[in-house]
């Protein structure tokens, strides 16, 4: 899933971070798998059955968490 921003940015204009986040609302049931020795097993598919919905149209800087634009193309 490709996500882009309006305005198009290469980094956060406030702190220079090169990553951003969008807020999702998550629902469903997940399973965490363990081995019989008590160690955590491979849980790479843990979130496969969860449903997500974009909470709003804003994108937020990963580091400073300030709103930096609106999500487009999703």
Secondary structure as the mmCIF struct_conf table of DSSP 4:
data_model
#
loop_
_struct_conf.conf_type_id
_struct_conf.id
_struct_conf.beg_label_comp_id
_struct_conf.beg_label_asym_id
_struct_conf.beg_label_seq_id
_struct_conf.end_label_comp_id
_struct_conf.end_label_asym_id
_struct_conf.end_label_seq_id
STRN STRN1 UNK A 4 UNK A 6
BEND BEND1 UNK A 7 UNK A 7
BEND BEND2 UNK A 10 UNK A 11
TURN_TY1_P TURN_TY1_P1 UNK A 13 UNK A 15
BEND BEND3 UNK A 18 UNK A 18
STRN STRN2 UNK A 20 UNK A 27
BEND BEND4 UNK A 28 UNK A 28
STRN STRN3 UNK A 34 UNK A 34
TURN_TY1_P TURN_TY1_P2 UNK A 36 UNK A 37
BEND BEND5 UNK A 38 UNK A 38
STRN STRN4 UNK A 40 UNK A 40
TURN_TY1_P TURN_TY1_P3 UNK A 44 UNK A 49
STRN STRN5 UNK A 51 UNK A 61
TURN_TY1_P TURN_TY1_P4 UNK A 62 UNK A 64
STRN STRN6 UNK A 67 UNK A 72
#
